Amino acid sequence: MKTQNLLLLADAYKYSHYKLYFPGTTKIYSYLESRGGMFDETVFYGLQYFLKEYLQGQAFTKENIDEAEDLLNGVFGRKGVFDRSNFEFILSKHGGRLPVKIKAVPEGSVVPVKNVLMTIENTDPKCFWLTNFLETLLMQVWYPSTVATLSREIRKMVEHYFELTADEDAQPAIDFVLNDFGFRGVSSVESAGLGGSAHLLNFMGSDTVYASAFAKKYYTAQKVYGMSVPATEHSIMTLLGAEGEKQIFDHVLNAYPEGILSCVSDSYNIFNAVGELWGKEFKERILHRNGTLVIRPDSGDPVRTLLKVFEMLFDRVGHSTNTKGYRVLPKQVRVIQGDGVDYDSIKTIYETLMKNGIAADNLVLGMGGALLQKVNRDTQKFALKCSYALVDGKEVNVQKSPIEMNEKGEIINSFKASKAGKLKLIETPQGMKTVSESENGDDILQTVFENGELKVSHTFEQVRQRVTLQQLTTV
């Protein structure tokens, strides 16, 4: 039994479309693309969740129709806009299994923008209205795809600065450089699962436990990919007041005498905490620990604060110089920046560290709302548009081609122009390209859903491998 009534998961105006399509329409074929945006490539991820959770098998019941009719009569303030017979037809003829066919690129694929990612069409001519009725829900694939894309772009950046400043034996640490701190900053548990698991396609550091559970449930992940460490918060560090900070530091070191321990250290004066407590009072204990203390400044300008913290640590606990000429803290000490971290600030931080002779592997990052919440559908300009129809048995290539005014007041073609016809995605010597379905070339799009049945099921391992195979070290 579905936990959500699918018949309520569309924009209100969609319920009126069965009457608004031109008479004689029997097929609507639409496609999804990323039309551009912040990055030149998009990772496609998350569709399998929506198919399994909302569309697979019997998608709705008579009780769902009853509920929808009652609610939508109120939405429109009259009867007759919502026509229950449309859904009763699907229930009686197809057992509530949706008569649509969905094709998509394999999840985890990294596709240049302005290319088809997914297509959907009705398989029953009486259900032409159903194709774009499902747009509202299926469009939400923009969210996990965009988080996966952002996380991958940060991975590329991290790899770039590790390549420039860190020794080769530090490379495995990249998997844990960017940590997901975003659960509390997202709008729902569903977002935490979708966005958190999208991040795990690129990194393995995460405090969003539900992301790992999500990957297991919907992508049959064979292991836990989101890993974390014991860490303090300010409620712990401030329990005895400023005068008791030293006692708290002593206690947390005793609580976890081995392994990685992360400790927020800016409760009062980050520079006193680093210079006098960690760097002097507890220096020998830290350097003799069987594990790593990760010191967390959590306030102020991240670049200026980090530079001073690192210089103090180099002075107090020492450092070595790696083969590339950059300073590295002892393995028992690292720093994590978890405040003010986003795509732009990460680049500024790494660039500044490099200019000051500090190796990238001294630092790990925590990213919260900027990773899982500070994105929207326009970050990668996702759109789902009709490109083909059958009207009175005639094939129609459907396309919008709007104009707009530029800053000079000139009339130009809008970037919102859509593609026409039935589409496929092929590999060419120049890369992936969207072409007409009739052109030569093997289609990368796979049929993933047809008439209520999931046709392809990707494992999390397969999705991660596709993303990893296409990782780049250039930024």
Secondary structure, 3 states (H helix, E strand, C coil): CCCCCHHHCCCHHHHHHHHHCCCCEEEEEEEEEECCCCCCEEECCCHHHHHHHHHCCCCCCHHHHHHHHHHHHHHHCCCCCCCHHHHHHHHHHHCCCCCEEEEECCCCCEEECCCEEEEEEECCHHHCCHHHHCHHHHHHHHHHHHHHHHHHHHHHHHHHHHHHHCCHHHHHHHHHCEEECCHHHCCCHHHHHHHHHHHCCCCCEECCHHHHHHHHHHHCCCCCCCECCCECCHHHHCCCCHHHHHHHHHHHHHHCCECCEEEECCCCCHHHHHHHHHHHHCHHHHHCCECCEEEECCCCCHHHHHHHHHHHHHHHHCCEECCCCCEECCCCEEEEECCCCCHHHHHHHHHHHHHCCECHHHEEEEECHHHHCCCCCCCCCEEEEEEEEEECCEEEECCCCCEEECCCCCEEECCCCCCCCCEEEEEECCEEEEEECCCCCCCCCEEEEECCEECCCCCHHHHHHHHHHCCCCCC
